[in-house]
Each structure stands twice: as structure tokens, then as C-alpha cells.
Amino acid sequence: MRPALLQQLKQIVGPEDVLTSDRDLMAYEYDATVEKFLPEAVVFASSTQEVAAVLRLTYQNKVPVVPRGAGTNLSGGTLPVKGGIVLELSRMTRVLTIDTANQRAVVEPGVINLDLQNLLAPLGFTYAPDPASQKVSTMGGNVGEDSGGPHCLKYGVTSNHIVGLEVVLPNGEVIHTGGAVEDSPGYDLTGLLVGSEGTLGVVTKITVRIIRLPETIKTLLGVYDRLEDVGQTVSDIIAAGIIPATLELLDRPVINAVEDSVQAGYPRDAAAVLLIEVDGVGDGLERQADLIVELCQKNKVREVRVAKSAAERDALWAGRRGAFGAVARVRPSYLVQDGTVPRTELAAILRKVLEISAAHNVTVGNVAHAGDGNLHPLFMYDPKDKDEARRVHEAGAEILKACVDVQGTLSGEHGIGLEKQKMMPWRFGPTEMDVMAKVKQVWDPADLLNPGKILPPEYQTAKAG
């Protein structure tokens, strides 16, 4: 990168907030995938004004920009595949307002998801989306990927809880979408931006919907000897008109990794466990839990455990939230997919996952937001073994194709990023892909903002034109 341009960047954010040494840049060449691309510089912005000034400068000089928060994304979304700068937003950590009367909060993109939850809890409120990475993932990253989480079955994903955004466009202009009220006239620009993976604009303020904490929570763990019985239990619970807060599945390989790591109390010999949580007003919740136990028993559950204290509930959840990290005890790395299928297809797809994994001779464990059909097959492998890595990626792609073939989709919450862009035509036809390419061109005609993501190469800038 030209010294003059670096000097201008330093004038905007301060000399200490522009990193260019090889050692510093290496810390930003990767995310939670195994791919690596080295940026030319890392720039830390602390305000909307600084973000806008940086983007005006990079737009004038045709320099690619990749917005980044904690870098925890699982699809290559924050990789600087075309060089340029990484625009680091992790210092924008202010919670600007909390308005319980109107059930709104305004935060900056670097706010950690769990930090917001902890701030709201003493007030009797919560922000519902709770990705498993909530201890480290930022609100800006959650918006970019339209993150979900265990409670998305009842409460919905990020897009259901974002009501307004402040966004800096690739040329440095600042716009505001949505607002504090429920409805906003005109095109739903907020809806377009949530899940756009930083390819259309850089989010600098987020207005979220907050909700009251439930009066009562009851957590259960169903222990099963067959995966198929778990899938049928999930279908029967939903068919009965019960919408639990969570229905989370973990199979035996993940159970054993979790027990080696956090000792959550899951039985190691089970084929799978189903973590079930119901919440709401105290009246009637016990009856709802009893109905769920009956449906579990109908589907050959070995036992149903009920958490009798907050400590027991926390232990059960520690296992689920620590599942991804726990598999590092099995192999050096993992590849996780997040295809989503109609919940009635969940049992069949789980069988398909095992068949595909066996055919490719790879190690897999399954975690799933079972209630909404969002599965997370975790392929455990050594990325230094090139043949094993090839087989793992082939198996992952085959599973996503199987999801699409049963009217599912490529991603429930991790995004398309770099990893799944070539698979997009499996799910969308040429006309739909053309429309997406044109949207990108209108917002980012120079293709400078997080370039090379979401759309396959044939639908990037040249196709858009």
C-alpha cells in the first residue's frame, strides 16, 4: 500500500490505530475457517465519522475494505481475499441507549452479544438472539451474518430483532434505515442489510428490539439410543402446537468431546441428547413440560432429566455452548456446516450425514438447532493432511446439496461468505442470481466492500454490469 495513503489513514484514526507490520497483519489473515489471506493494513475505527472518512479515502483510491469485528465467523466472511484493508470495528463498544419503556436499545457494532445480555438482565430484559459464540461475537457481526442461536426456534434470528441501522456506504455517505418504531415506509433496507455480510455497507449503529425476561424457565434433557427417535420427537412436539424456547441436539461424538471438556453430565453411551427448554409465565408451564415428557416417552426416550436448579441448568447449557470448542480435543481443527431443512426431514438428513461421512471416511459429530431444522455437522480433521481436508470439504458440500434437494437451504446462520459462494446456484436460479448481482452493483459499483463474497465469481462485478 502506498505510503501516502497509509499516512492519510493515520491522520484519520491516529498512528497507533493503523497496523502494517507482518506480525500484526498475520493476526487478521484468518477467521474461524482454515483459509488465510493477508491484508495490506488493519485500521481501527472508533466512530461513525472515522468509518466514513476511511471509506471516502479508500473509495477514492479504489482500495478494497473488509469490515471485521471479532472474526468468529465460520464461512470466510472476514477474509481479505483481494488484499486492501481490514476495517476493525471492535473498539466501537458503546451501548448508547436502553429504553425499556419502548423495548429498544441502540448499540455500536463492537458490543459483545453476551455483554448486552448481561447489561439488560438486571433490568428484567434480554436481547433474544443468542449465538453459541455470544461470549465473543459482536453485534455488528451478528447483523452481518443474521446470526441465530439456540433460542431462535421461539424468538427468531437476528433479523427479527433489528429495527434500525446506521450504515456507512462504500463511498463514505451515511444513511439511516428503519427506526425506533415498528413499521417504516418504503423499501425494507434494514432487511436487505441484515445478513448482507458486510458487502453493501458498514454498520455503525444498531437499534434492537429488547424483550422482557421470561417469568419462568424449565430445562430438560432427553437421552436417546437412536438419532431417528430424536428427530421424530422434535416433529411431534411442534405438531402438538408446543413451541419450546429451544430444541438442541448433540450426538455421541460431540457428547464425548463435551464431557472430556466441560463435564456437563451428558451420558457418554447415548446416541444423542435433546436439550429442551420452555419458558413463559409460571401458570401452565409445568403442564407444557409434562406434555413434552410424554412425547419423548412415546418416541423411546431412555430418560428425561429435569434441571432442578440454576446451577444444573447452567451445566447443561455449558455443554451445548462449549460443543464447538470441545471437538478440538478430538482433532486439531473442524469444518462445520449449517444447512437447514424442513424439520420433518431432520431425521432423514441426519442419517444422510452419517452415510456421506462414512463414504468419505471422515469423522463427524452432529449439533443441531433441531426445532427449526438447522443442522451443524462438525467434521473433525487435521488441515495439514491434504487428502483428509479434501475429503472433509467434499463431504460438507455433499451434505449441503442434500439439504437443498429436500427444499432446504445452504445456511441457517453462518452465512455464505467465501466457503459456499459456488454453491449458490444450487439454491437460486440465474434470474435470482442476476438480481442479487445487481443489488451489489447498485450499493457498491466499484466492488470494494468485502469483495469476492456471497456471489460466485461469474456473478460478481462483471456479471452485475
C-alpha positions as CSV (number, residue, x, y, z in Angstrom):
1,M,0.0,0.0,0.0
2,R,1.3,3.4,-0.9
3,P,3.0,5.3,2.0
4,A,0.9,8.4,1.2
5,L,-2.3,6.5,1.6
6,L,-1.2,5.0,4.9
7,Q,-0.3,8.4,6.2
8,Q,-3.8,9.7,5.3
9,L,-5.3,6.7,7.2
10,K,-3.1,7.5,10.2
11,Q,-4.3,11.1,10.1
12,I,-7.9,9.9,10.3
13,V,-7.7,7.3,13.2
14,G,-4.3,8.0,14.7
15,P,-0.9,6.5,14.0
16,E,-1.3,3.8,16.6
17,D,-4.5,2.5,15.0
18,V,-3.1,1.6,11.6
19,L,-1.2,-1.7,11.7
20,T,1.2,-2.7,8.9
21,S,3.9,-4.9,10.3
22,D,3.9,-8.5,9.1
23,R,3.4,-9.8,12.7
24,D,0.3,-7.6,13.2
25,L,-1.2,-8.4,9.8
26,M,-0.9,-12.2,10.4
27,A,-3.4,-11.8,13.3
28,Y,-6.0,-10.7,10.7
29,E,-5.4,-13.0,7.8
30,Y,-7.8,-15.7,9.1
31,D,-11.2,-16.1,10.8
32,A,-12.8,-19.3,12.2
33,T,-12.2,-21.2,9.0
34,V,-8.8,-22.5,7.9
35,E,-8.3,-20.2,4.9
36,K,-5.8,-17.3,5.1
37,F,-5.4,-14.1,3.1
38,L,-3.1,-11.3,4.3
39,P,-4.4,-7.7,4.4
40,E,-2.2,-4.8,3.4
41,A,-3.2,-2.9,6.5
42,V,-5.5,-3.0,9.5
43,V,-7.4,0.1,10.5
44,F,-9.2,0.5,13.9
45,A,-12.1,2.9,13.7
46,S,-13.7,4.3,16.9
47,S,-16.7,6.3,15.5
48,T,-19.1,6.7,12.6
49,Q,-17.1,9.8,11.5
50,E,-13.9,7.8,11.3
51,V,-15.5,4.9,9.4
52,A,-17.0,7.4,6.9
53,A,-13.6,9.2,6.4
54,V,-11.8,5.9,5.9
55,L,-14.3,4.7,3.3
56,R,-14.2,8.0,1.5
57,L,-10.5,7.7,1.2
58,T,-10.5,4.0,0.1
59,Y,-13.3,4.7,-2.4
60,Q,-11.3,7.5,-4.0
61,N,-8.2,5.2,-4.2
62,K,-10.1,2.0,-5.2
63,V,-8.8,0.1,-2.2
64,P,-10.8,-3.0,-1.0
65,V,-12.2,-2.9,2.6
66,V,-13.3,-5.8,4.7
67,P,-15.3,-4.9,7.9
68,R,-14.4,-7.0,10.9
69,G,-15.5,-7.4,14.5
70,A,-14.3,-10.5,16.5
71,G,-13.5,-12.6,13.4
72,T,-15.5,-15.6,14.7
73,N,-17.5,-16.2,11.5
74,L,-17.5,-19.7,10.1
75,S,-17.8,-19.1,6.3
76,G,-14.7,-17.0,5.4
77,G,-16.7,-13.8,5.5
78,T,-14.0,-11.6,7.0
79,L,-11.1,-12.9,4.9
80,P,-9.4,-10.1,2.8
81,V,-9.3,-12.2,-0.3
82,K,-8.4,-9.2,-2.5
83,G,-6.0,-7.5,-0.1
84,G,-6.7,-3.9,0.8
85,I,-7.5,-3.0,4.4
86,V,-9.3,-4.8,7.3
87,L,-11.5,-2.2,8.9
88,E,-11.6,-3.3,12.5
89,L,-14.7,-2.2,14.5
90,S,-14.1,-3.9,17.8
91,R,-13.4,-0.6,19.6
92,M,-16.9,0.7,18.8
93,T,-18.3,-0.8,22.1
94,R,-20.8,1.7,23.4
95,V,-24.3,0.9,24.4
96,L,-25.8,4.2,23.5
97,T,-29.3,3.9,24.9
98,I,-31.5,1.4,26.7
99,D,-35.2,2.3,26.5
100,T,-37.2,-0.3,28.4
101,A,-40.5,1.6,28.1
102,N,-40.3,1.3,24.3
103,Q,-38.3,-2.0,24.3
104,R,-35.4,-0.6,22.4
105,A,-31.7,-0.4,22.7
106,V,-29.1,1.3,20.5
107,V,-25.6,-0.2,20.4
108,E,-22.4,0.2,18.4
109,P,-21.2,-2.8,16.3
110,G,-18.3,-3.8,18.5
111,V,-20.6,-4.6,21.5
112,I,-20.3,-8.2,22.5
113,N,-23.6,-10.1,22.3
114,L,-23.3,-11.5,25.9
115,D,-22.2,-8.1,27.3
116,L,-25.5,-6.7,26.1
117,Q,-27.4,-9.6,27.6
118,N,-25.7,-9.1,31.0
119,L,-26.4,-5.4,30.9
120,L,-30.1,-5.9,30.2
121,A,-30.7,-8.8,32.7
122,P,-30.8,-6.6,35.9
123,L,-33.4,-4.5,34.2
124,G,-35.6,-7.6,33.6
125,F,-34.9,-7.6,29.8
126,T,-33.0,-9.5,27.2
127,Y,-31.9,-9.4,23.6
128,A,-33.2,-12.7,22.2
129,P,-30.7,-13.9,19.6
130,D,-28.0,-15.9,21.4
131,P,-25.4,-17.5,19.1
132,A,-23.2,-20.1,20.7
133,S,-20.3,-17.7,20.2
134,Q,-22.1,-15.0,22.2
135,K,-19.2,-14.7,24.7
136,V,-17.0,-13.2,21.9
137,S,-19.1,-12.4,18.8
138,T,-20.0,-8.8,18.2
139,M,-23.4,-7.3,17.4
140,G,-22.1,-6.0,14.1
141,G,-21.0,-9.5,13.1
142,N,-24.4,-10.9,14.2
143,V,-26.1,-8.4,12.0
144,G,-23.8,-9.2,9.1
145,E,-24.4,-12.9,9.3
146,D,-28.1,-12.7,10.5
147,S,-27.0,-15.0,13.4
148,G,-29.3,-17.4,15.1
149,G,-28.7,-19.4,18.2
150,P,-30.4,-22.0,20.4
151,H,-33.4,-19.7,21.3
152,C,-34.2,-18.8,17.6
153,L,-36.9,-21.5,17.5
154,K,-39.2,-19.5,19.6
155,Y,-37.8,-16.0,19.3
156,G,-36.4,-15.8,15.8
157,V,-33.0,-14.9,14.4
158,T,-31.2,-11.5,14.4
159,S,-33.3,-10.1,11.5
160,N,-36.4,-10.5,13.7
161,H,-34.9,-8.2,16.3
162,I,-33.2,-5.4,14.4
163,V,-35.4,-2.3,13.8
164,G,-33.0,0.2,12.6
165,L,-29.4,0.7,11.4
166,E,-26.9,3.5,10.8
167,V,-24.8,2.5,7.8
168,V,-21.8,3.9,6.0
169,L,-21.9,3.3,2.3
170,P,-18.8,2.3,0.3
171,N,-18.3,5.9,-0.8
172,G,-18.4,7.2,2.8
173,E,-22.0,8.5,2.8
174,V,-24.0,7.8,5.9
175,I,-27.6,6.6,5.8
176,H,-30.2,5.5,8.4
177,T,-32.7,2.7,7.8
178,G,-35.7,1.8,9.8
179,G,-36.1,3.5,13.2
180,A,-37.4,3.1,16.7
181,V,-41.0,2.4,15.7
182,E,-42.2,-0.9,14.4
183,D,-43.0,0.0,10.8
184,S,-41.1,2.1,8.3
185,P,-42.4,3.1,4.9
186,G,-40.7,2.4,1.6
187,Y,-38.3,-0.5,0.8
188,D,-37.1,-2.6,3.7
189,L,-33.4,-1.5,3.5
190,T,-32.8,-2.8,7.1
191,G,-34.0,-6.3,6.0
192,L,-31.6,-6.1,3.0
193,L,-28.6,-5.1,5.1
194,V,-29.1,-7.7,7.8
195,G,-27.4,-10.8,6.5
196,S,-25.5,-9.0,3.7
197,E,-22.2,-10.0,5.3
198,G,-20.6,-6.5,5.0
199,T,-20.8,-6.4,1.3
200,L,-23.2,-3.4,1.0
201,G,-22.3,-1.1,3.8
202,V,-20.6,-0.8,7.2
203,V,-23.0,-0.8,10.1
204,T,-22.0,1.8,12.8
205,K,-25.2,1.8,15.0
206,I,-27.8,-0.8,15.6
207,T,-31.3,-0.3,17.0
208,V,-32.5,-3.6,18.5
209,R,-35.7,-4.8,20.0
210,I,-35.4,-6.0,23.6
211,I,-38.0,-8.2,25.4
212,R,-38.8,-9.0,28.9
213,L,-37.1,-11.9,30.5
214,P,-39.5,-14.9,30.9
215,E,-41.1,-15.3,34.3
216,T,-40.2,-19.0,34.5
217,I,-37.7,-21.3,32.7
218,K,-37.7,-25.1,32.8
219,T,-34.8,-27.0,31.2
220,L,-35.0,-30.7,30.3
221,L,-32.5,-33.2,28.8
222,G,-33.8,-36.2,26.8
223,V,-31.4,-39.1,26.5
224,Y,-31.9,-41.3,23.4
225,D,-30.5,-44.5,22.0
226,R,-31.3,-43.7,18.3
227,L,-31.0,-40.5,16.3
228,E,-34.2,-41.2,14.5
229,D,-36.2,-41.1,17.7
230,V,-34.8,-37.6,18.4
231,G,-35.9,-36.4,15.0
232,Q,-39.4,-37.8,15.5
233,T,-39.7,-36.3,19.0
234,V,-38.9,-32.8,17.6
235,S,-41.6,-33.2,14.9
236,D,-44.2,-34.4,17.4
237,I,-43.5,-31.6,19.8
238,I,-44.0,-28.9,17.1
239,A,-47.0,-30.8,15.7
240,A,-48.6,-30.7,19.1
241,G,-48.6,-26.9,19.0
242,I,-45.8,-26.6,21.5
243,I,-43.1,-24.1,20.7
244,P,-40.3,-24.6,23.2
245,A,-37.6,-21.9,23.6
246,T,-35.0,-24.4,22.4
247,L,-34.7,-27.9,21.0
248,E,-31.0,-28.6,20.7
249,L,-29.5,-31.9,19.6
250,L,-26.0,-33.3,20.3
251,D,-24.9,-36.8,19.1
252,R,-22.5,-39.3,20.7
253,P,-19.2,-38.0,19.2
254,V,-20.0,-34.4,20.4
255,I,-21.3,-35.7,23.8
256,N,-18.0,-37.4,24.5
257,A,-16.0,-34.4,23.4
258,V,-18.1,-32.2,25.6
259,E,-17.7,-34.5,28.6
260,D,-13.9,-34.5,28.1
261,S,-14.0,-30.7,28.1
262,V,-16.7,-29.3,30.4
263,Q,-18.3,-32.3,32.2
264,A,-21.8,-31.2,31.5
265,G,-23.3,-34.5,32.8
266,Y,-24.3,-35.9,29.4
267,P,-24.4,-39.8,29.3
268,R,-21.5,-40.9,27.2
269,D,-23.2,-44.0,25.9
270,A,-26.3,-42.2,24.5
271,A,-26.7,-42.0,20.7
272,A,-27.9,-38.4,21.2
273,V,-29.3,-36.0,23.8
274,L,-32.0,-33.4,23.2
275,L,-31.7,-30.2,25.3
276,I,-35.2,-28.8,25.7
277,E,-36.2,-25.5,27.3
278,V,-39.6,-24.0,27.8
279,D,-40.2,-20.6,29.2
280,G,-43.0,-18.1,29.9
281,V,-45.5,-17.4,32.7
282,G,-45.4,-19.9,35.6
283,D,-49.1,-20.9,35.2
284,G,-49.3,-23.7,32.7
285,L,-45.6,-24.2,32.1
286,E,-45.5,-27.3,34.2
287,R,-48.3,-28.8,32.1
288,Q,-46.4,-27.9,28.9
289,A,-43.2,-29.6,30.3
290,D,-45.3,-32.7,31.2
291,L,-46.6,-32.9,27.6
292,I,-43.1,-32.8,26.3
293,V,-42.0,-35.6,28.5
294,E,-45.0,-37.7,27.3
295,L,-43.9,-37.1,23.7
296,C,-40.3,-38.0,24.5
297,Q,-41.5,-41.2,26.1
298,K,-43.7,-42.0,23.1
299,N,-40.5,-41.8,21.0
300,K,-38.5,-44.3,23.1
301,V,-36.5,-41.8,25.2
302,R,-34.3,-43.6,27.6
303,E,-34.7,-40.9,30.3
304,V,-35.7,-37.3,30.7
305,R,-33.8,-35.2,33.2
306,V,-35.2,-32.0,34.6
307,A,-32.8,-29.3,35.8
308,K,-33.8,-28.6,39.5
309,S,-31.6,-25.5,40.0
310,A,-30.0,-22.7,38.1
311,A,-26.6,-24.5,38.6
312,E,-27.9,-27.7,36.9
313,R,-29.4,-25.6,34.0
314,D,-26.1,-23.8,33.5
315,A,-24.2,-27.1,33.4
316,L,-26.5,-28.5,30.7
317,W,-26.1,-25.3,28.7
318,A,-22.3,-25.2,29.2
319,G,-22.2,-28.5,27.3
320,R,-24.1,-27.1,24.3
321,R,-22.4,-23.8,24.2
322,G,-19.0,-25.4,24.5
323,A,-19.6,-28.0,21.8
324,F,-17.6,-26.4,19.0
325,G,-14.6,-25.7,21.2
326,A,-14.7,-29.2,22.7
327,V,-14.1,-31.1,19.5
328,A,-10.6,-29.6,19.4
329,R,-9.8,-32.4,21.8
330,V,-10.6,-34.9,19.1
331,R,-8.7,-33.4,16.1
332,P,-6.7,-30.2,15.5
333,S,-9.5,-28.5,13.6
334,Y,-13.0,-28.8,12.3
335,L,-15.3,-27.8,9.5
336,V,-18.9,-27.0,10.4
337,Q,-21.8,-26.7,8.0
338,D,-25.2,-25.1,8.8
339,G,-27.6,-26.3,6.2
340,T,-31.3,-26.1,7.1
341,V,-34.1,-28.4,6.2
342,P,-37.8,-28.7,6.9
343,R,-37.9,-30.2,10.4
344,T,-39.8,-33.2,9.1
345,E,-36.7,-34.0,7.1
346,L,-34.3,-33.7,10.0
347,A,-34.1,-37.4,10.9
348,A,-33.5,-38.4,7.3
349,I,-30.8,-35.8,6.8
350,L,-29.0,-36.8,10.0
351,R,-28.9,-40.4,8.6
352,K,-27.6,-38.9,5.3
353,V,-24.9,-37.1,7.2
354,L,-23.6,-40.3,8.6
355,E,-23.8,-42.1,5.3
356,I,-21.9,-39.3,3.5
357,S,-19.3,-39.1,6.2
358,A,-18.7,-42.9,6.1
359,A,-18.4,-42.8,2.3
360,H,-15.7,-40.2,2.5
361,N,-14.1,-41.8,5.5
362,V,-14.2,-38.7,7.7
363,T,-15.0,-38.2,11.4
364,V,-18.2,-36.3,12.1
365,G,-20.3,-35.2,15.1
366,N,-23.7,-33.5,15.0
367,V,-25.0,-30.5,16.7
368,A,-28.4,-29.1,15.6
369,H,-30.9,-26.4,16.3
370,A,-33.3,-29.3,15.8
371,G,-36.5,-27.4,16.3
372,D,-36.0,-25.4,13.1
373,G,-34.1,-28.0,11.1
374,N,-30.8,-26.2,11.3
375,L,-28.0,-28.8,11.5
376,H,-24.3,-28.4,12.3
377,P,-22.3,-31.4,11.2
378,L,-18.9,-31.0,12.7
379,F,-16.1,-32.6,10.6
380,M,-13.1,-33.1,12.8
381,Y,-9.8,-33.3,10.9
382,D,-6.2,-32.3,10.5
383,P,-5.9,-29.4,7.9
384,K,-2.2,-30.4,7.4
385,D,-3.4,-33.7,5.9
386,K,-4.4,-32.5,2.5
387,D,-6.2,-35.7,1.4
388,E,-8.3,-35.7,4.6
389,A,-9.0,-32.0,4.2
390,R,-10.2,-32.6,0.6
391,R,-12.5,-35.4,1.8
392,V,-13.9,-33.3,4.6
393,H,-14.8,-30.4,2.2
394,E,-16.3,-32.8,-0.3
395,A,-18.5,-34.4,2.4
396,G,-19.6,-31.0,3.6
397,A,-20.6,-29.9,0.1
398,E,-22.5,-33.1,-0.5
399,I,-24.4,-32.6,2.7
400,L,-25.4,-29.1,1.7
401,K,-26.6,-30.4,-1.6
402,A,-28.7,-33.0,0.2
403,C,-30.3,-30.2,2.2
404,V,-31.1,-28.2,-0.9
405,D,-32.5,-31.3,-2.5
406,V,-35.2,-31.6,0.2
407,Q,-36.3,-27.9,-0.1
408,G,-33.7,-26.8,2.5
409,T,-31.1,-24.1,2.1
410,L,-27.3,-23.6,2.3
411,S,-27.1,-21.6,5.6
412,G,-29.2,-21.1,8.6
413,E,-27.0,-18.6,10.3
414,H,-23.3,-18.8,9.4
415,G,-23.6,-17.0,6.1
416,I,-22.3,-17.8,2.6
417,G,-19.0,-15.9,2.7
418,L,-16.3,-17.4,0.7
419,E,-17.0,-21.0,1.5
420,K,-20.4,-21.5,-0.1
421,Q,-20.5,-19.0,-2.8
422,K,-20.0,-21.5,-5.6
423,M,-23.0,-23.5,-4.2
424,M,-25.4,-20.6,-4.5
425,P,-26.7,-21.7,-8.0
426,W,-27.8,-24.9,-6.3
427,R,-30.4,-22.9,-4.4
428,F,-31.1,-19.9,-6.7
429,G,-31.8,-19.8,-10.5
430,P,-30.0,-17.5,-13.0
431,T,-32.6,-14.7,-12.7
432,E,-32.4,-14.7,-8.9
433,M,-28.6,-14.6,-9.1
434,D,-28.7,-11.7,-11.6
435,V,-31.0,-9.7,-9.2
436,M,-28.5,-10.3,-6.3
437,A,-25.6,-9.2,-8.5
438,K,-27.5,-6.0,-9.5
439,V,-28.2,-5.2,-5.8
440,K,-24.5,-5.5,-5.1
441,Q,-23.7,-3.2,-8.1
442,V,-26.1,-0.5,-7.0
443,W,-24.8,-0.4,-3.5
444,D,-21.1,-1.0,-4.3
445,P,-20.5,-0.3,-8.0
446,A,-16.7,-0.4,-7.6
447,D,-16.9,-3.7,-5.8
448,L,-14.7,-2.5,-2.9
449,L,-16.6,-3.6,0.1
450,N,-15.8,-7.1,1.2
451,P,-15.3,-8.2,-2.4
452,G,-15.3,-11.8,-3.5
453,K,-18.0,-12.9,-1.1
454,I,-21.6,-14.4,-1.3
455,L,-21.9,-14.4,-5.1
456,P,-20.0,-16.9,-7.3
457,P,-17.2,-15.4,-9.4
458,E,-19.4,-15.4,-12.6
459,Y,-22.0,-13.2,-10.8
460,Q,-19.6,-10.7,-9.4
461,T,-18.8,-7.3,-10.8
462,A,-18.6,-8.2,-14.5
463,K,-21.9,-10.1,-14.4
464,A,-23.6,-7.3,-12.5
465,G,-22.8,-4.9,-15.2
